[in-house]
Amino acid sequence: MTHTAQPRLHARTQREDAIGAPPPRPTLVPAKRYHSAVFARLEAERMWPRVWQFACTVDHVAEPGDYFEYRCGAYSVLVVRGDDGELRAFQNVCRHRGNSLCTGAGSQLRELRCGYHGWTWDLRGALRRVPHRKGFGALAMSEFPLIAAQVDTWERLVFVNLDESAMPLSEYLEAVPDDIAWNRLSEFRCYATMTIDVDANWKTIADGFSETYHIQTLHPELHRCMDDVFAPQTIWGHTGKSEQLYGVPSPHLKESVADAAVWDAYVCTQGALIGVAEGTSFPAEQTPAASASEVIAGRTRAFAAERGVDLAWATDDQIMRLHQYNVFPNLSVLTNADHLTVLTSRPGVDPDRGKLVMTLWMRMPPGAPRTKPADVRLSADEAHPGLVLSQDIAVLPGLQRGLHQPGLTHVVLSNEERRIINMHRNLERYLDVPEADRMTGGETDGAPTPQTRR
């Protein structure tokens, strides 16, 4: 028997498409923003020190003495779990001569001691020892604590902000926490991070995870198992989201797609998420009346049960619909009822280089023992994070080279790429970009835009 995939899960979103109301004209963004050293310097001076950034996970800093160094361009922040159990963050700098205090991540830290001259602070940031102190004259220890940064958590994600006067994280995240509260993100545990060096600007990297317009061309395998048309988007301000339903073929495809083909495409692109090896046949004989989406949802529940996780609370829609949240400037959270991946992009040593950081999670049963995440660093050639993400990474160097071409003065954006537009809208506010250098067209000419507090 041949089953045809039925898009029965579309009703909840009332078939709202990814474009929404088309704007009067395309949005034009100056291309030099993606490669200009001057623009990158403005970002470093006016934006990166003032925004909340996802730094690490609670699993990295769960126990007293755990620490994690977060780097973003030239900035370095130490996230430390104190001996009193409190989470703190400090600028990673010795108050004597500016040496970095720690690198990487570790455990059982009892103090923060500079390896250059031995100045030492406790885990609360108070200066405790200065060798040969008399040489400084009247040096008051209380006047030289470590320089604090803000630190806060949302579920098991740890955020830092170098600006101690910045708005609270809960305010910065806007509607995101309430919107995804049903998904019990606190039950996920981080098992690894993968930092990939990429020959592309951090914005070039981030753009790839902020639109579905490229799927029909770059990811043909997804076309048979994902709806990239009826993928509603919402913009709140610093944040936005989109939704994509899996287990159904794209409406772009004109021909009928059998359930077996939908299954094959899903297993090819993300079979590891349901514990199914590529090439595994569609189990039609086991569920003769079920659609591909129902079979995949059932297999997801069974795979979760194998590790002691009960997904009986989740509907098929909650399992099959991917919710993707963008948080300005560089965070993308992808999640459904049994999946969580967090992506960030960071600036590299120059505007043509950046880093893609993948934080990988697994939902675990209550009481599961904590494990320390593995932190892996790779070049783009070495990284193989699955078919779809490998395709995303492979296209980035060519994009970055193209943005340099003298004839390309602007990139041209559709309303389907509105989360990219929103990122630039926020960037213009933080950088106080002059009117002559701002975006034009789209909804930027006189139309109301989400309010972003700086």
Residue pairs with C-beta under 8 A, 6 or more apart in sequence:
1 284
1 288
2 258
2 259
2 260
3 258
3 259
3 260
3 284
3 290
3 291
3 292
4 256
4 257
4 258
4 259
5 247
5 248
5 249
5 257
5 258
5 259
5 262
5 291
5 292
5 293
6 248
6 291
6 293
7 227
7 245
7 248
8 291
8 293
9 245
9 247
9 248
9 293
9 316
9 317
9 320
9 321
10 227
10 230
10 245
10 248
12 317
12 321
13 230
13 232
13 243
13 245
15 230
16 230
16 232
17 229
17 230
17 231
17 232
18 212
18 213
18 228
18 229
18 230
18 231
18 232
18 233
18 242
18 416
19 414
19 415
19 416
20 232
20 233
20 415
20 418
21 415
22 415
23 415
23 441
23 442
23 443
23 447
24 441
24 442
24 445
25 441
25 442
26 412
26 413
26 414
26 441
26 442
27 412
27 413
27 414
27 417
27 421
27 439
27 440
27 441
27 442
27 443
27 444
28 410
28 411
28 412
28 413
28 439
28 440
28 441
28 442
29 410
29 411
29 413
29 421
29 424
29 439
30 409
30 410
30 437
30 439
31 403
31 408
31 409
31 410
31 411
32 39
33 39
33 203
33 424
33 427
34 201
34 203
34 204
34 351
34 400
34 403
34 411
35 201
35 351
35 352
35 400
35 403
35 404
36 351
37 350
37 351
39 351
39 431
40 201
40 347
40 350
40 351
42 431
43 347
43 427
43 431
44 73
44 74
44 75
44 347
46 430
46 431
46 432
47 329
47 427
47 430
47 431
48 72
48 73
48 75
48 162
48 329
48 347
49 75
49 162
49 163
50 161
50 162
50 163
50 166
50 430
50 454
51 161
51 166
51 172
51 328
51 329
51 430
52 150
52 152
52 159
52 160
52 161
52 166
52 169
52 172
52 173
52 327
53 70
53 72
53 159
53 160
53 161
53 329
53 330
53 331
53 344
54 157
54 158
54 159
54 327
54 331
54 342
54 344
54 359
55 68
55 70
55 77
55 79
55 89
55 151
55 158
55 159
55 160
56 68
56 70
56 79
56 105
56 158
56 193
57 156
57 157
57 158
57 190
57 359
57 373
58 153
58 156
58 157
58 158
59 156
59 189
59 190
59 370
59 371
59 372
59 373
60 66
60 68
60 79
60 105
60 158
60 190
60 372
60 373
61 67
61 68
61 79
61 80
61 81
61 87
61 158
62 81
62 370
63 81
63 107
64 81
64 82
64 83
64 84
64 85
64 123
65 81
65 83
65 107
65 108
65 109
65 110
65 123
66 80
66 81
66 105
66 106
66 107
66 109
67 78
67 79
67 80
67 81
67 102
67 105
67 106
67 107
67 109
68 78
68 79
68 105
68 158
69 76
69 77
69 78
69 79
69 92
69 102
69 103
69 104
69 105
70 76
70 77
70 78
70 79
70 160
71 77
71 346
72 346
72 347
73 346
73 347
73 348
75 91
75 162
76 91
76 92
76 93
76 100
77 89
77 90
77 91
77 92
77 149
77 160
77 162
78 89
78 90
78 91
78 92
78 101
78 102
78 112
79 87
79 88
79 89
79 151
79 158
79 160
80 87
80 88
80 89
80 90
80 109
80 112
80 123
81 87
81 123
82 88
82 123
82 124
83 110
83 123
84 124
86 124
87 151
87 153
87 158
88 123
88 124
88 125
88 148
88 151
89 148
89 149
89 150
89 151
89 160
90 112
90 125
90 146
90 147
90 148
90 149
91 146
91 147
91 148
91 149
91 162
92 100
92 101
92 102
93 99
93 100
93 101
93 147
94 100
94 101
94 114
94 116
94 117
94 119
95 119
95 127
95 144
95 145
95 146
95 147
96 114
96 116
96 117
96 119
96 130
97 116
97 117
99 114
99 115
99 116
99 117
101 112
101 113
101 114
101 115
101 121
102 109
102 112
104 375
105 375
107 372
109 123
110 123
111 120
111 121
111 122
111 123
111 128
112 120
112 121
112 122
112 123
112 125
112 146
113 119
113 120
113 121
114 120
117 131
118 129
118 130
118 131
119 127
119 129
119 130
119 131
120 127
120 128
120 129
120 130
121 127
121 128
121 145
121 146
122 128
125 145
125 146
125 148
126 141
126 142
126 145
127 141
127 142
127 144
127 145
127 146
128 141
130 136
130 139
130 141
133 139
148 164
149 160
149 161
149 162
149 164
150 160
150 161
150 162
150 163
150 164
150 166
150 169
151 158
151 159
151 160
151 161
152 158
152 159
152 168
152 169
152 170
153 159
153 169
154 169
154 170
154 173
154 176
154 177
155 177
155 185
155 186
155 188
156 185
156 186
156 188
156 189
156 190
157 342
159 169
161 169
166 172
167 453
170 177
171 453
172 238
172 327
173 238
173 239
173 327
174 236
174 237
174 238
174 239
175 236
175 239
176 236
176 239
176 241
176 325
176 327
176 333
179 241
179 323
179 325
180 323
180 325
180 333
180 335
182 318
183 318
183 323
183 335
183 336
183 337
184 363
185 335
185 340
187 309
187 363
187 364
187 366
188 340
188 361
188 362
188 363
188 364
189 361
189 362
189 363
189 364
189 368
189 370
189 371
190 359
190 360
190 361
190 373
191 360
191 361
191 362
191 371
191 373
191 374
192 359
192 360
192 373
192 374
192 375
192 376
193 357
193 358
193 359
193 360
193 373
193 374
193 375
193 376
194 357
194 358
194 360
194 376
194 377
194 378
194 383
194 385
195 355
195 356
195 357
195 358
195 375
195 376
195 377
195 378
196 355
196 356
196 357
196 358
196 377
196 378
196 379
196 380
196 383
196 385
196 393
197 348
197 353
197 355
197 377
197 378
197 379
197 380
198 205
198 348
198 353
198 354
198 355
198 356
198 380
198 393
198 396
198 397
199 352
199 353
199 380
199 396
199 397
199 400
200 352
200 353
200 354
200 396
200 397
200 399
200 400
201 347
201 351
201 352
201 353
201 354
201 400
201 403
202 330
202 345
202 346
202 347
202 348
202 354
202 355
203 345
203 423
204 354
204 396
204 399
204 400
204 403
205 345
205 354
205 355
205 356
205 396
206 329
206 330
206 332
206 345
206 423
207 417
207 420
207 423
208 214
208 392
208 395
208 396
209 324
209 326
209 332
209 334
209 343
209 392
210 326
210 332
210 417
210 419
210 420
210 423
211 416
211 417
211 419
211 420
212 228
212 231
212 242
212 244
212 416
213 414
213 416
213 417
215 222
215 223
215 226
215 228
215 250
216 223
216 228
216 250
216 252
218 391
218 392
218 395
219 269
219 388
219 391
221 265
221 268
221 269
221 387
221 388
222 228
222 250
222 265
222 269
222 388
223 249
223 250
223 252
223 253
223 265
224 249
224 250
224 253
224 257
224 261
224 262
224 264
224 265
225 246
225 247
225 248
225 249
225 262
225 263
225 265
225 266
225 269
225 292
226 244
226 245
226 246
226 248
226 250
227 244
227 245
227 246
227 248
227 249
227 250
227 251
228 244
228 250
228 252
229 250
229 251
229 252
230 245
230 251
231 242
231 243
231 244
231 245
232 242
232 243
233 240
233 241
233 242
233 418
233 419
234 240
234 241
234 242
235 418
235 419
235 422
235 450
236 450
237 426
237 450
237 451
237 452
238 327
238 328
238 426
238 452
239 325
239 326
239 327
239 328
240 325
240 326
240 418
240 419
240 422
241 323
241 324
241 325
241 326
242 323
242 324
242 419
243 321
243 322
243 323
243 324
244 321
244 322
244 324
245 317
245 320
245 321
245 322
246 266
246 293
246 296
246 320
246 321
246 322
247 262
247 266
247 291
247 292
247 293
247 294
247 296
247 297
247 320
248 262
248 292
248 293
249 257
249 261
249 262
259 282
259 284
259 291
259 292
259 295
260 281
260 282
260 284
260 292
262 292
262 293
263 282
263 292
263 295
263 296
264 282
266 292
266 296
267 274
267 276
267 277
267 278
267 279
267 280
268 278
268 387
269 386
269 387
269 388
270 386
270 388
271 277
271 278
271 280
272 386
273 300
273 303
273 338
273 339
274 296
274 299
274 300
274 303
275 299
275 303
275 306
276 299
282 292
282 295
283 295
287 294
287 295
287 298
290 298
293 316
293 320
294 316
296 319
296 320
297 316
297 319
297 320
300 311
300 319
300 337
300 338
301 311
301 312
301 314
301 319
301 338
303 338
304 310
304 311
304 338
304 363
305 311
307 362
307 364
307 365
308 364
308 365
308 368
309 338
309 363
309 364
309 365
310 365
311 319
311 337
311 338
314 337
314 338
318 336
318 337
319 336
319 337
319 338
320 336
321 336
322 334
322 335
322 336
322 339
323 333
323 334
323 335
323 336
324 332
324 333
324 334
325 331
325 332
325 333
325 335
326 332
326 419
326 422
326 423
327 333
328 422
328 423
328 426
328 427
328 452
329 423
329 426
329 427
330 344
330 345
330 346
331 342
331 343
331 344
332 342
332 343
332 344
333 340
333 341
333 342
333 343
334 340
334 341
334 342
334 343
335 341
338 363
340 361
340 363
341 358
341 359
341 360
341 361
342 358
342 359
342 361
343 356
343 357
343 358
343 359
344 356
344 357
344 359
345 354
345 355
345 356
345 357
346 354
346 355
346 357
347 354
347 355
348 354
348 355
352 400
356 393
358 385
358 389
380 393
380 394
380 396
380 397
383 390
383 393
384 390
385 393
402 408
403 411
413 420
413 421
413 442
415 421
415 442
415 443
421 439
421 442
421 443
421 444
422 450
424 439
425 439
425 444
425 449
425 450
425 452
426 452
427 433
428 438
428 439
429 452
429 454
430 454
438 444
443 449
